[in-house]
Amino acid sequence: MRIALSQITTGPKPEHNLALLREQAGRAAEAGARLVVFPEAAMACFGTSLAPLAEPLDGPWATELRQIAKDAGLVVVAGMFTPAPDGRVTNTLLATGPGVEAAYDKIHLYDAFGFAESDTVAPGSQVVTFDLDGVRIGLATCYDVRFPELFRAHADAGAVLSLLPASWGAGPGKREQWELLTRARALDATVWLAAVGQADPAAAGPGPATSAPTGIGHSALIGPDGTVRERLDAAPGLLVADIDTDEVTAVRRKVSVLANRRLGTRA
């Protein structure tokens, strides 16, 4: 399966971000990708007031995203914000395109490094996978990468590929943590992992200062043996790569960590 990782920098206006997603989806389709993955907060960057712009999954932003997927003839995965019953929003991934319609609400909220996502975002509770061309794919978002049980739950559900859109916070050691954690999660669950972050805004020139997690780039495609197969740097870019799903079977025969679990660790 050929997939595309679109490392972009989104701004505060959802309609402007849709134009960027449309352009990137077209490029991915031209490269032969069946799936294009955009970062967390593709609808609007963190640091924006989220509640006023949140929309339901049948609202105009998601409807236009479905049209982008239809026009490009591929599946699109992008981060958006949907209203939560308590007045907060939900940090949602929408996966949509020919034969695919799924949504994942971020389970683990980024209450760390001085940022409190739970002040404005309500947590999800459900593990979500979808099927594309006979390949089962799991969904996770950013801070979820620190919780290996979610990725093992993808594998237990039959997934061979996990998608991880992110808006990774910058700071001392944060790039090293991103690289370590993404590789570890692929190896923990013996899955392909497509980690797609927001590009570093500084790579496009200086912008307004913010404490919100805006992204550091360094999106990567990681094999089920934990090795990095393709990687971008900090700047915006489109990574197109092929994954061999049979490699998951081969790795699991050699390193049977899922089958060898004990002490009630199976999700």
N, C-alpha and C positions, 0 to 999 in steps of 0.2 A: 504494500500500500504506500502510495506517495502522499506525504503530508507537508503542509507549509506552516511555519512558525512566524507570525507577523509581530515583530518587535517595534512598537510604535510609541509615541508620546501623545496621550490624549489631553485635551483641554477641558474647560468647564462647561462647554456648550454641546449638548448631545447631538444636535443637528450637524454641527461641524465635524464631529467625530464620525458620524455615519458616512459622510463623504469620504473620509479617509479609509474607513472600512471597505467601502465599495471599491475604491481604487486598488486596495491591497487584495481583495478577493478576486478581482479581475486578473491581477498579476499571477496569483496562485493558480487560477484556472488555466491561464495560458501556459503555465509550467507543468500542467498535467496533474495537479494535486487533486485528491478526492476530498480533502479535509483541510481547512485553514483555521488555525487557532490564534485568537487575539488575547491580549492580556486581561487580567482583572481590571475593573473600572474603565473598560472600553467606552462605556456610555458617557462617563464624566469622571475626571480625575479626582482623587482624594484631595481634601482641602476645599472642596466645593460643598455648599449646603445641600445635603443629599435628599432630605425629605421633600422639598418642593419639586424636585425633578423626577422622583421615583414614579414608575408606571407599572401597571400590571402586565402580565405576559401576553395579554391580548391588546395592549395599548399601542400607540402609534410608533414608538421606537422599536419595539420588538417586531411589529408588523413590517416595518421597513427592513429590518434585519432579515426577516424571512424572504422578502423580495430580493434582497441582495444575494442570498444563497440560491434562490431560484434562478435569477438571471445569470449567475456564474456557473450554475450546474454543479455545485459542490456543497458539502456540509460546512457550516460556519459555527464556531464556538466563540462566544464573547461574553465578557462580564458586564452586568447591568445591575440596577438597583430597583427592587420592587417594594411596594408598601407592605409593612408588617402590621398586624392587628393592634399593637400597643403604641403606634405612632412613630416607631422607629422604621427603618427600612431593612430589607433583606439583601445581602450581597449574593447575587444570583448569577450563575452561568447558564446561558441559553445555548443549547445545541440544536440547530435547525438546518434543514435542507432536504433534498430528495429522500424520502423514506425515513427521516429522522426527526423526532421532536422530543426533547428531554430538557429538564431544568434541574439544576443542583443549587441548593442554598448552602453557603459556606458554614461548616459546622464549628470550626475552631476560630474564634475571633481574636484579633491582634491586640490584646491587652498586654503590651510589652514594650520595652525600650521607651517608656514615657508617653506612649500613645494608647488611647482607650477606645478601640473600635466599638466595643459593646455599648458605649454611651449613645450611639446613633444607629447601631446595627443589631438586629436580633439574630440569634444563631439558628441554623438549620439543624436537622436531626437525621436525615435519611441518606444512606449511601446510594449513589446513582450511577448506573452504567447504561450504555446504549450500544446498539449493533450497527455496523456499517460494513457492507460487503462481506458479511460473515465474520467480522472481527469485533469482539466485544471490547469496549473502551470505557474506562472509569474517569470520573470527574472529581477534581479537587481544586482548591484555591489557596494560593500563597501560604499563609501561616499554617495551613493543614500539613505542610511538608514536615513540620516538626513532630508529627504524630504517625508513626509507622503503621499503627493498626488500621488506619483508613486505607492505605495502599494494599495491605494484606487482605482487607475486605474486598477490594476490587478484584484481586487475584482469586479469592474464594468464590466470587460471583462469576468467574470465568474470563475476566479481562486479561488481555495480553499487552495492553497499552493504557497508560494513565496520562491524562492531560492535566497540567498544572499552570493555569494562568495566574499571574502574580503582578503586584505592584510593590516590589520589595523595597523596604526602607533602607536608606543609605546610613553609613556610620562605620566606625572602626570595626574591622573584622567581619562586616556584614557580607561582603562579596565571598569571602572564604567560607562563611557559614552556608550561603546559598549553594556554592559548588559542592561542599561536603554533603549537605542534606539531600540535594537532588540525586546525587550519585548513590547515597545510602538507601534512599527509598526505592530506587530501581532495583538495587541488589537485594534489599529486604524481601521484596515481593516478587522478584525475578520477572519484572515487566519492563517493556519499553516505557520510557518516561519523556514526555515532551514538556519541558519547562519553559514557559513563554512569559517573559517579564516586560513591563513597560521599559522603554529605553530611558537612559539617563537624560533628564531634561538639560543638564549642563552640556551634553554633547551637541545640542542644537543652539547653544548660546545661553547667557545668563538670563534667569527669570526671577520672579518674585520669590522671596524666602518663605519657606513653609516647613512646619514640623510634620506634616502629613507624609506618609510613604508614597513617593512619586516614582520610584523605579531606579534601577542601576544597570539595566540591560543584562547582557551575558546569558541570553536565552540559550538553551541547549537541548539536543536530542541525545538521550543516554540509553545505551543498550541494557538488556536484562542481566548482563554480567557486571553492571556498574561502570562501564567505560563510556567516556564521552565520545560520541561519533561525529557530531557537528556542533559548532558553537559560534555565536555572534559576539561582537564586542559591546561596548557601551552605547554606540550610536544606533539610530533606527536602521532596520534592515529586514529582509525577508529571507528566511532559511527554508529551502525546499529539499527534502530528503526522502529516501525510500526506507521502509522498515520491513524486515523479514520476520513474519510472525512465527515461522518454524524455528527460529532461533530461540524463542522462549521455551519451546518443548525441549530443545537440546540442552539449554542451560539448566532447566529443572531436573533433567536426568542426572546431570553431573553434581549439582548443588541442590539437594532436596530439602531446602530449609522449610518450605511450606508443609511438606509431608512429615518432617521430623519434629514439628512443634509438640510441646507437652505443656502440662500445668494449665490447661484451659485457655491457652492463648489463641485458639482458633476463633476468628471473628464470627 
